[in-house]
Amino acid sequence: MMIEDLVVKTQRTEELVDLTDRLQQVVRQSGVQQGVCCVFVPHTTAGVTINEHADPDVVIDLLSALREMVPADRPWRHGEGNSPAHVKASLMGADQRVWIQDGTLDLGTWQGVFFCEFDGPRTRRVRVRISS
């Protein structure tokens, strides 16, 4: 088993950061040929998702849809003013698991793993656990 922390520095209030290449590097360094890569985001206003990473318009569409589903101008009760970020993070989820096959992430042709920032810009941590 190997555990690695990745640092993600976000630039905008909302953004999706493609982690796929960094995760592939962690898998290679682990030496695990068959196993599981678990990705966990220990934050309440950020998440992680798997989606298409070939067309950057998909990220734009995802963020746009989340803004429509979780409008900033509704009467939120949470005093910090970042309730929409908490809701979006819950919708995306705090973890993802990807199988490792032949020493690489077993993702579909178009799939990538994205860190989802909803309360940035910030410096965030992503925990990666590789198990065989």
Contacts in CASP RR format, 6 or more apart in sequence:
PFRMAT RR
TARGET T0000
AUTHOR 0000-0000-0000
METHOD contacts of the structure
MODEL  1
MMIEDLVVKTQRTEELVDLTDRLQQVVRQSGVQQGVCCVFVPHTTAGVTI
NEHADPDVVIDLLSALREMVPADRPWRHGEGNSPAHVKASLMGADQRVWI
QDGTLDLGTWQGVFFCEFDGPRTRRVRVRISS
1 129 0 8 1.000
1 130 0 8 1.000
1 131 0 8 1.000
1 132 0 8 1.000
2 26 0 8 1.000
2 29 0 8 1.000
2 30 0 8 1.000
2 32 0 8 1.000
2 129 0 8 1.000
2 130 0 8 1.000
3 127 0 8 1.000
3 128 0 8 1.000
3 129 0 8 1.000
3 130 0 8 1.000
4 26 0 8 1.000
4 29 0 8 1.000
4 127 0 8 1.000
4 128 0 8 1.000
4 130 0 8 1.000
5 125 0 8 1.000
5 126 0 8 1.000
5 127 0 8 1.000
5 128 0 8 1.000
6 19 0 8 1.000
6 22 0 8 1.000
6 26 0 8 1.000
6 125 0 8 1.000
6 126 0 8 1.000
6 127 0 8 1.000
6 128 0 8 1.000
7 123 0 8 1.000
7 124 0 8 1.000
7 125 0 8 1.000
7 126 0 8 1.000
8 17 0 8 1.000
8 19 0 8 1.000
8 115 0 8 1.000
8 117 0 8 1.000
8 123 0 8 1.000
8 124 0 8 1.000
8 125 0 8 1.000
8 126 0 8 1.000
9 121 0 8 1.000
9 122 0 8 1.000
9 123 0 8 1.000
9 124 0 8 1.000
10 17 0 8 1.000
10 115 0 8 1.000
10 117 0 8 1.000
10 120 0 8 1.000
10 121 0 8 1.000
10 122 0 8 1.000
10 123 0 8 1.000
10 124 0 8 1.000
11 121 0 8 1.000
12 117 0 8 1.000
12 120 0 8 1.000
12 121 0 8 1.000
13 117 0 8 1.000
13 118 0 8 1.000
13 119 0 8 1.000
13 120 0 8 1.000
13 121 0 8 1.000
14 63 0 8 1.000
14 66 0 8 1.000
14 67 0 8 1.000
14 88 0 8 1.000
14 117 0 8 1.000
14 118 0 8 1.000
14 120 0 8 1.000
15 63 0 8 1.000
15 117 0 8 1.000
15 120 0 8 1.000
16 49 0 8 1.000
16 59 0 8 1.000
16 62 0 8 1.000
16 63 0 8 1.000
16 114 0 8 1.000
16 115 0 8 1.000
16 116 0 8 1.000
16 117 0 8 1.000
17 114 0 8 1.000
17 115 0 8 1.000
17 117 0 8 1.000
18 53 0 8 1.000
18 112 0 8 1.000
18 113 0 8 1.000
18 114 0 8 1.000
19 39 0 8 1.000
19 48 0 8 1.000
19 112 0 8 1.000
19 113 0 8 1.000
19 114 0 8 1.000
19 115 0 8 1.000
19 126 0 8 1.000
20 53 0 8 1.000
20 105 0 8 1.000
20 107 0 8 1.000
20 112 0 8 1.000
20 113 0 8 1.000
23 37 0 8 1.000
23 39 0 8 1.000
23 98 0 8 1.000
23 105 0 8 1.000
23 113 0 8 1.000
23 128 0 8 1.000
24 104 0 8 1.000
24 105 0 8 1.000
26 37 0 8 1.000
26 128 0 8 1.000
26 130 0 8 1.000
27 37 0 8 1.000
27 100 0 8 1.000
27 103 0 8 1.000
27 104 0 8 1.000
27 105 0 8 1.000
27 130 0 8 1.000
28 103 0 8 1.000
28 104 0 8 1.000
30 130 0 8 1.000
31 103 0 8 1.000
32 100 0 8 1.000
32 103 0 8 1.000
32 130 0 8 1.000
32 131 0 8 1.000
32 132 0 8 1.000
33 100 0 8 1.000
33 102 0 8 1.000
33 103 0 8 1.000
33 132 0 8 1.000
34 100 0 8 1.000
34 101 0 8 1.000
34 102 0 8 1.000
34 103 0 8 1.000
34 132 0 8 1.000
35 99 0 8 1.000
35 100 0 8 1.000
35 101 0 8 1.000
35 130 0 8 1.000
35 131 0 8 1.000
35 132 0 8 1.000
36 97 0 8 1.000
36 98 0 8 1.000
36 99 0 8 1.000
36 100 0 8 1.000
36 130 0 8 1.000
36 131 0 8 1.000
37 97 0 8 1.000
37 98 0 8 1.000
37 99 0 8 1.000
37 100 0 8 1.000
37 105 0 8 1.000
37 128 0 8 1.000
37 129 0 8 1.000
37 130 0 8 1.000
38 95 0 8 1.000
38 96 0 8 1.000
38 97 0 8 1.000
38 128 0 8 1.000
38 129 0 8 1.000
38 130 0 8 1.000
38 131 0 8 1.000
39 48 0 8 1.000
39 95 0 8 1.000
39 96 0 8 1.000
39 97 0 8 1.000
39 98 0 8 1.000
39 113 0 8 1.000
39 126 0 8 1.000
39 127 0 8 1.000
39 128 0 8 1.000
40 48 0 8 1.000
40 94 0 8 1.000
40 95 0 8 1.000
40 126 0 8 1.000
40 127 0 8 1.000
40 128 0 8 1.000
40 129 0 8 1.000
41 47 0 8 1.000
41 48 0 8 1.000
41 89 0 8 1.000
41 93 0 8 1.000
41 94 0 8 1.000
41 95 0 8 1.000
41 115 0 8 1.000
41 116 0 8 1.000
41 124 0 8 1.000
41 125 0 8 1.000
41 126 0 8 1.000
41 127 0 8 1.000
42 94 0 8 1.000
42 125 0 8 1.000
42 127 0 8 1.000
43 89 0 8 1.000
43 94 0 8 1.000
43 124 0 8 1.000
43 125 0 8 1.000
44 86 0 8 1.000
44 89 0 8 1.000
45 82 0 8 1.000
45 85 0 8 1.000
45 86 0 8 1.000
45 88 0 8 1.000
45 89 0 8 1.000
45 118 0 8 1.000
45 119 0 8 1.000
45 120 0 8 1.000
46 85 0 8 1.000
46 89 0 8 1.000
46 115 0 8 1.000
46 116 0 8 1.000
46 117 0 8 1.000
46 118 0 8 1.000
46 119 0 8 1.000
46 122 0 8 1.000
46 124 0 8 1.000
47 89 0 8 1.000
47 92 0 8 1.000
47 93 0 8 1.000
47 94 0 8 1.000
47 115 0 8 1.000
47 116 0 8 1.000
47 118 0 8 1.000
48 92 0 8 1.000
48 93 0 8 1.000
48 94 0 8 1.000
48 95 0 8 1.000
48 96 0 8 1.000
48 113 0 8 1.000
48 114 0 8 1.000
48 115 0 8 1.000
48 116 0 8 1.000
48 126 0 8 1.000
49 62 0 8 1.000
49 92 0 8 1.000
49 93 0 8 1.000
49 96 0 8 1.000
49 113 0 8 1.000
49 114 0 8 1.000
49 116 0 8 1.000
50 96 0 8 1.000
50 98 0 8 1.000
50 107 0 8 1.000
50 111 0 8 1.000
50 112 0 8 1.000
50 113 0 8 1.000
50 114 0 8 1.000
51 58 0 8 1.000
51 59 0 8 1.000
51 62 0 8 1.000
51 111 0 8 1.000
51 112 0 8 1.000
51 114 0 8 1.000
52 58 0 8 1.000
52 110 0 8 1.000
52 111 0 8 1.000
52 112 0 8 1.000
53 110 0 8 1.000
53 111 0 8 1.000
53 112 0 8 1.000
53 114 0 8 1.000
54 110 0 8 1.000
59 114 0 8 1.000
66 88 0 8 1.000
66 91 0 8 1.000
66 118 0 8 1.000
69 91 0 8 1.000
70 84 0 8 1.000
70 87 0 8 1.000
70 88 0 8 1.000
70 91 0 8 1.000
71 84 0 8 1.000
72 84 0 8 1.000
76 83 0 8 1.000
76 84 0 8 1.000
77 83 0 8 1.000
78 86 0 8 1.000
82 118 0 8 1.000
82 119 0 8 1.000
84 118 0 8 1.000
85 118 0 8 1.000
85 119 0 8 1.000
86 118 0 8 1.000
88 116 0 8 1.000
88 118 0 8 1.000
89 116 0 8 1.000
89 118 0 8 1.000
92 116 0 8 1.000
96 113 0 8 1.000
98 105 0 8 1.000
98 106 0 8 1.000
98 107 0 8 1.000
98 113 0 8 1.000
99 105 0 8 1.000
99 106 0 8 1.000
100 106 0 8 1.000
100 130 0 8 1.000
105 113 0 8 1.000
107 113 0 8 1.000
115 124 0 8 1.000
115 126 0 8 1.000
117 124 0 8 1.000
END
